[in-house]
Amino acid sequence: MTPLSADVSFHDLIDTLPSALVVLDSSLHVTSANRSFYHLFQVQADETENRIFFDLGEGQWDIPSLRDHLEGGLTQDRAMGAFEVEHDFPRIGRRVFRLNAGKLPPVENGPANLLLAIDDITTEREASRESERAWRLAQTIVDTVRDPMVILEGDMRVASVNRAFLTLFQVAEAEVMARPLKDLGEGQWNVSALGALLDKVVPDETAFDGFEIEDEFPALGRRIFKINARKVYRPGNHVTRLLVVFEDVTEARLLERHRDILAAELAHRIKNSLQIITSLVSFEIRRAAEPCIDGYRAMQARIAAVAELYDVISQSSALGPVPVQPYLSGIAASIHSSLIGKAADIEIQVEAEPLLIDADKAVSVGLIVNELATNAVKHAFPGGAGRILLSFERRDDEVLLTVQDNGVGHDQTRNSGARSGLGSRYVEAFVKQLGATLARATGANGTTMTVKLPMSILAEAADEDATPPLTQAIRHEHE
């Protein structure tokens, strides 16, 4: 194949490429260019070929460092690295070009030529600059936020930190930048549970809020911080990072703890006061005539049921949701103590799911249980022996409170007057107050009273099927 045919084949090849290409000889004169070059710069062949590359246009390429790069490309075997030129070009305006060059093999032992590729990266560069401007604006905004913030790279090293963080923790920016979060300070953030949450933020799109850490911090003393994290995306260069915010909740948490202590103390004192009242009622029972004793004992059981609520609250150290199981167990114990006594062989059992009742509803629930269980004690076991089951469970979209006995059953004719008694009226009133319904099933094997309660009485469920929260409190104690 002759050299001419080889040249024709080469030009056919480069004319199909989208990049603007020029071939330079050993003196850096343009020997040829492809269609993309002429189209991009809107020039003709006679304005380009056989001219020194640096004289093209209005001399935009006449840059000393570019000249050095191209001349080096002719004398070295390796390709020239990317070189960027930004300028106002005739006919096409301001552009940014990326240049790459490589030496072509010589033809018939002639001098080497240089193939120069010119790519228009104006749009890419402008997007990058806009991204940088937006990033700087975001950093300025972050610096005005009062809560300490850091931005982490994917490897959990600090990429940026705001002024509030540096001020609060009394550190210099150089002490923080490019360091892993877990190594900051004296390792207060080196918590495996926190690290596991942060690791999931970017790949799993899993933001989290309210993760708490309590520790001794240098120059600050003991503090409690709530940590929130989000994925942040930086457009232009496709960088994804984590924004981590530290909220100092020390004062709020200490106030909550103080409030809980006071609430528990108040509940304890109310319980003691109610127990004193039940003791006074016991004293009156010993002095009362026989027809009045049942009334006194019923009153004593009701007071004890309310006292049991405050006993549960005082033990939980918070005036908040009431756990059902210990609450019902306490009521059962009070009924057994006040109504059954040690001699009778009546057993009261409790089967309750680990649910929490709203504190405002707990008194009504407890008094319903007390009245229904008391009624079973009085009427279901003429022989003085039997079993009463108190159960509490969530079923579908309602909550079932059941008082079941294995006694003699309920003779409606014989006990029609009893159903209109004070205890029954209490039950009806409390059931109505809670927006519930009451159903009864009775037979030779006993009686079951079922109260269907709305889900709204529950504060929250603590059953095993509940999804564990992402946030939790971590307290460090350094040795």
Steps between C-alpha positions, in 0.01 A plus 500: 500500500645838405544783754225698328245223543605469862439873547158475344408216731617695804294806405197284436543367851538830689214659306262256663600602855292759696803665663673785316834358378803660339827348387814703568839442343834520677496881475144509638348606167150367428517235233132406516184522711174307509146613428420542872782755533379713210140476620584588859716804423306600185815532286612370162798281410688789336481692828649207690728266308873576465474763774672480836245380753570794733408751225150360444207730566614806689787326676287340773721191496824696539553405862859432618401207720297345217795546263722318750248217527474452123872517443548250779246274332719484192815411690342249742339168432220544753176684430461856616270546796178702486546874460217752536463827308232759568470797265275709279518336159405672173149410378419265791551716811646400834579133526693256715692228315686195624799401288663158487792415270682187395787431263414324174737237359721643221429410136795343312748609768391862470459740791236426761168681494278597787126423523320766702143439628295805604181443703252772589438477876338841540169362627671257736729768639216749548296236682798431723541869575132539572520203730797655675314830542197314639725302731665815631157655552388189688815516713425865579147406603628210710738737676203712608318202659535491877515120527844341443525324163754294312494361148658158462647323200397143430786374717366705794781756484408864555470688170356820646415642840299805599597780733256389773676163529844658533373752754309256719769233516778760511709346224678638194389403152837333437436267796178376339536501122571166327483312831255213560201603711571224749846647571382851585538623854582215733297242311157604626351433156665160472179306561437183300123558483553853364755373247257233380228762445733736314619217275142450377415862425649519148453150355159433656360857484441464875494828686473491878405743776537516873793265567626615840848488650582602856863540595768719653630743237830692526444859616122441514443248775219249486270562206221322315486538122223394264638404159314521169645392164398544137652423162595813305565499128737742334398552134754543227761258628254233625644501851279357774574583862342488844376801692517434873339744746575503873231649723590569862199374700675488836278755672180352362594146604601608851168682537317186384688288752426747777135506396485120499653485848243751627218310326611172655523664842153652459354165390664331799347752741155467339527121529595531868207734562258259335642213703438701816140543387463126440639441850238735642233311307634173650463655844138593421433147371589358840252737667223486238179303519473191277282663227763773448810282480462406129463865408813594694698219340385601151608855575834373630560299180422800281740722691763226485458476121574869463791471744642219289516733198714748692716218631577394141569861402733556794702193407531603134648839598284684249149638494435341164355186339405221741622144434199269510646183647631639832193723529254211476718281723490770769121529477470120525718502812291777657175316434641180643619683810185703567221267387626144493744476787739222575236237580307494171627284215432746215787565262529812283730468198617767254583444133585830333692591189785748556287803414492853637179682591468873469526639853174694464311176427671280759277584798181412309651174373615407850161570657322293233731208577447548873120505477476197268750295700335599829161391364650161404648457848163571661270293278691239297637277776244403765730215592786741567738363233567584138704700255464846349701596192572862413622532141594795283589462133503683170293338227472652152388862544384478860615405848327227702478514878359173635400395852424126495406267785438125519222537753134399503385733225267795521129441564347810341165456678660457837750782450290749303504734795875466543561619141351836590723538805751779555792291366318425175413866455867586552601251233242633253615857562870420454433288190307787346768749599764296315286456188497124560237226498427228757396143415417206731505126438389270782434132546563200722877540461508860614459856378709710263469878495664655195564873462589602145714812526608735219866500396520861615540390860848369418796734530726270302561128452813333629436156354762289330365574151555872534771644278789621715566873474806625317583736782628410840690651789864412555679597816874481521695457817873533439723310730 
